[in-house]
């Protein structure tokens, strides 16, 4: 006796509520066996069955798919089209808005799909089917979007100092377009892995909750518990939006300390001044062996300075280095260290407003962090 594809039946089981599951799945199975297979054959009947399940899935979760696609488009557009200085137009937005418009927002939508799908179907694998479907469709859209926008977006990017600095900082000697192509390809692969892992993680959590809690309750109890879990998931997403970005800098600093060299971040330029922060985990002294500033457009060295002796010390709030338009001291004392400039030979070096610069800092192991800025 012919049987529909098992995966399609499994997805269908996660789409339907308990009171509709046997009726709808039974009607589809009856039409599949008695009408479709005799009329068009098993292969085309399987395709018809997949279309029915896919249509039900889209009717249930289209709003999550559209939200994720719009979120990706907004992220990519604002990441490509930047201010002439290279800064993002999203800088300065409220923390929760910035978090939603970051890649964290897409992961959050996958979590929301899991919670909503579990609540809607009253069983854990409804959430897993929702999350995996959203992830797959969004990833396919990402691939199509990158293919359609690569040429026009690359033309914009190669004229912006942010992307020029990223290209020049890469170890490869490829042309900008070739580098951008492989950068986009790598980002697409990483996005697919992250979405897939997020689907399995959230689906696994839903499975654990479902197996531990749902069997002990009736239909009404399942609905109540699922509703509570959906509310908790929504609240968690809000908390991530509010506090997640605040946890990112310490996490990045810890990662840099272990693998990537000195921590480095910049305040937004204000009144012709910018402050470079090189503090390690909120006040622990960093290991700084060299600081170098160059012009992004020409690569010309503006400032190159090294310490004597090499120590871990705190200075000016533990390494908050102000840089201003106009003259800046070329050599300076930082606690028990003296930083002596090799470039320039004069007592001061000059920074010009409107010029894009590349700031680089090394530790004693030769690891480097880079950041571009414009005063």
Residue pairs with C-beta under 8 A, 6 or more apart in sequence:
1 33
2 32
2 33
2 37
2 42
2 45
4 28
4 29
4 32
4 45
4 46
4 49
5 46
5 49
5 50
8 46
8 49
8 50
8 53
9 25
10 125
10 129
11 53
11 57
11 129
11 133
12 24
12 25
12 28
12 53
12 56
13 21
13 25
13 123
13 125
13 126
14 117
14 121
14 123
14 125
14 126
14 127
14 128
14 129
14 130
15 53
15 56
15 57
15 60
15 121
15 126
15 129
16 24
16 25
16 56
16 121
17 120
17 121
17 122
18 122
18 123
18 219
18 222
19 219
28 49
28 52
32 45
32 48
32 49
36 44
36 45
36 48
36 49
37 45
40 48
57 129
57 130
57 133
58 65
60 117
60 120
60 130
61 113
61 116
61 117
61 130
61 133
61 134
64 109
64 112
64 113
64 116
64 130
64 134
65 133
65 134
65 137
65 138
67 109
68 106
68 109
68 134
68 137
68 138
69 138
69 141
71 100
71 101
71 105
71 106
71 109
72 106
72 138
72 141
72 142
72 145
73 145
74 101
75 101
75 102
75 103
75 105
76 145
76 149
76 153
78 88
78 89
78 90
78 101
79 88
80 153
80 156
80 157
81 89
81 156
82 88
82 89
82 160
82 162
83 89
84 160
84 161
85 161
85 269
85 354
85 356
85 374
86 160
86 161
86 162
86 163
86 165
86 356
86 372
86 374
87 162
87 268
87 374
90 98
90 101
91 268
92 268
93 101
95 241
95 242
95 245
95 246
96 238
96 241
96 242
98 245
99 105
99 240
99 241
99 242
99 244
99 245
100 108
100 241
102 245
103 191
103 194
104 240
104 241
104 244
104 245
106 138
106 191
106 195
107 194
107 195
107 198
108 237
108 240
108 241
109 134
110 131
110 134
110 135
110 195
110 198
110 199
110 202
111 131
111 198
111 202
111 233
111 236
111 237
112 233
112 234
112 237
113 127
113 130
113 131
113 133
113 134
113 202
114 127
114 128
114 130
114 131
114 199
114 202
114 203
114 205
114 206
114 233
115 127
115 202
115 206
115 229
115 230
115 232
115 233
115 234
116 127
116 130
116 230
117 126
117 127
117 128
117 129
117 130
117 131
118 124
118 126
118 127
118 206
118 209
118 210
118 226
118 229
118 230
119 127
119 223
119 226
119 227
119 229
119 230
120 126
120 130
121 127
122 214
122 219
122 222
122 223
122 226
123 210
123 214
123 222
124 203
124 206
124 207
124 209
124 210
124 211
124 214
125 203
125 206
125 207
125 210
127 202
127 203
127 206
128 199
128 202
128 203
128 206
128 207
131 198
131 199
131 202
131 203
132 199
132 203
134 199
135 195
135 196
135 198
135 199
138 195
139 188
139 191
139 192
139 195
142 188
142 191
142 192
143 188
146 184
146 188
150 180
150 181
150 184
154 176
154 177
154 180
157 163
157 176
157 180
158 164
158 167
158 176
158 177
158 180
161 296
161 297
161 356
161 372
161 374
162 372
163 176
163 180
164 176
164 296
164 297
164 356
165 296
165 356
165 358
165 370
165 372
167 176
167 179
167 180
168 296
168 299
168 358
169 358
169 370
170 179
172 179
174 182
209 229
213 225
214 222
214 225
217 224
217 225
249 265
250 281
250 282
252 263
253 263
253 280
253 281
254 281
256 262
256 263
256 264
256 369
257 263
257 280
257 281
260 367
260 369
261 361
261 362
261 363
261 365
261 367
261 368
261 369
262 278
262 280
262 286
262 287
262 288
262 361
262 362
262 363
262 367
262 369
263 277
263 278
263 279
263 280
263 281
263 286
263 369
264 276
264 277
264 278
264 359
264 361
264 369
264 370
264 371
265 276
265 277
265 371
266 274
266 275
266 276
266 277
266 359
266 371
266 373
267 274
267 275
267 277
268 274
269 373
269 374
269 375
272 324
272 325
272 326
272 353
272 375
273 322
273 323
273 324
273 325
273 375
274 322
274 323
274 373
274 375
275 320
275 321
275 322
275 323
276 320
276 321
276 323
276 359
276 361
276 371
276 373
277 319
277 320
277 321
278 286
278 288
278 319
278 320
278 321
278 361
279 286
279 314
279 317
279 318
279 319
279 320
280 286
280 287
280 318
283 314
283 318
284 318
285 311
285 312
285 313
285 314
285 318
285 319
286 312
286 318
286 319
286 363
287 310
287 312
287 363
287 364
287 365
288 307
288 319
288 361
288 362
288 363
289 306
289 307
289 310
289 362
289 363
289 364
289 366
290 304
290 305
290 306
290 360
290 361
290 362
291 303
291 304
291 305
291 306
291 321
291 339
291 359
291 360
291 361
291 362
292 301
292 303
292 304
292 305
292 359
292 360
292 361
292 362
293 301
293 302
293 303
293 304
293 323
293 349
293 351
293 357
293 358
293 359
293 360
294 300
294 301
294 302
294 357
294 358
294 360
295 302
295 355
295 356
295 357
295 358
296 356
296 357
296 358
296 372
297 355
297 356
301 343
302 343
302 344
302 349
302 350
302 351
302 357
303 328
303 330
303 341
303 343
303 344
303 349
304 341
304 342
304 343
305 330
305 331
305 339
305 340
305 341
305 342
306 339
306 340
306 342
307 334
307 337
307 338
307 339
307 340
308 337
308 338
308 339
308 340
309 337
310 337
310 364
311 335
311 336
311 337
313 334
313 335
313 336
313 337
314 335
315 334
315 335
315 337
316 334
319 334
323 351
323 359
323 373
323 375
324 351
324 375
325 351
325 352
325 353
325 375
326 350
326 351
327 348
327 349
327 350
328 348
328 349
328 350
328 351
329 347
329 348
330 341
330 344
330 346
330 347
330 348
330 349
331 338
331 339
331 340
331 341
331 347
332 338
332 339
333 339
341 349
343 349
351 357
351 375
352 375
353 375
354 374
354 375
355 374
355 375
356 372
356 373
356 374
357 372
357 373
357 374
357 375
358 370
358 371
358 372
359 370
359 371
359 372
359 373
360 368
360 369
360 370
361 368
361 369
362 368
